[in-house]
Each structure stands twice: as structure tokens, then as C-alpha cells.
């Protein structure tokens, strides 16, 4: 893995930031949790790359609230073309 930020998918919509902090905190210090409301996924940033690797290895496929977690390294956001309506 290159980074410390993880994509966490297949989440129940009722999962909270605190639940993810506690779950991922078992594998290292959690720097940031960003739950995307109404989408069923979140981003968790660990303080270290080794913590991110360990969390991914242990939690990918594990059950949380009746759903199997899908964990992968977060990809950088795609560049969006500038411009749009109203620009000339």
C-alpha cells in the first residue's frame, strides 16, 4: 500500500463515525473518519501506513451490522474539467 487512507464500502447507512473509529482503532491510531451519508461508504485515514495495512488485512470481508465490509486503499479524487455553465 502507498498511503494511509482507506475506502470502506458496503456499510449499513446507520453506521456511525464513532463505530468506525472504534473498529479501526484496534489496528492503530485513526486520524480521520469521513462517513458519506446515504451512500453506504466511508473513508478512514490511519496515522500510519502499517496501521492501514493491518486494518485492511483484518477487516476486509468482516461482518459489520450484517454486511461484509469491502476495504481498499482510497484512490485520489479524479481531476474534473474546469469550466461549466456560464463560463466563456
N, C-alpha and C positions, 0 to 999 in steps of 0.2 A: 504494500500500500504506500501511496505517496503522501497522503495527508491525514488529518485528524478528524475530518468532518464525515459523518456517516448519514446516508439516506436510510430511513426506516419506513418501510411500506407495509401494507396490508393491516393497518391499525384500525381498531374499532374507533368510531367517531367520538366515543366517550372517554378515550384515553387522555389523561392529563399530563401536563408538563412535569408535575411532581412525580407521577408514576414512572415516567421515563428516566428522570434524574435518579430515582432510587434504583431502578433496574440496571441502568448503565453504570451507576456509581459502584457497583460490585466489581467492576473491572478497571477502575481508575477514576481519576478526578474528571468530572464533567464540567466543561467550560460554558456550554450554551445548549439550550434545548429550544427548538422552534417548531411547535406543532402547527401544522397548516389546517385551520378549522374547516370542517366539512369536506375534506379531501381524502382523509384516511392515510396520511403520511406525515412524517416529521423529519427534521434534521437534528442530529445530535453531534456536537463538537466536543471531543475529548481533549484533555490538557496535553496528552502525549500520543504520538503515533502508535507506540506499543499498546497503550490502553485501547485505542481504536481497533487495532488488530485483534486484541484479545476479546473485546466485546463482540466484534463481528463473528469471530470463530465460535464463541459460546452461544450467542443469541440468535444467529441466523437459523430460521426454521423452528425456533422455540415458540410455544404457545403463550399468548398474552390475551386474556379475555376471550378465549375460544377461537383465536385466529393465529395462524403461523406467521411469525414475523419474517419479513424479507429485508435483509440488511446488506447494503453495498456501500462502497466508497462514493461519497457525493461527487458529482461532476460539476465543474464550473458552469455558471449560467451561460446560456448561449448569447452571443452578441446579436442584438436586434438592430435592424437598419434604422438609421436616423431619418427623421422626416415623417411625414404623415399628412393628414388633412390640414389644410390651411397654410401649408408651407410652400414656398415657391423657390 
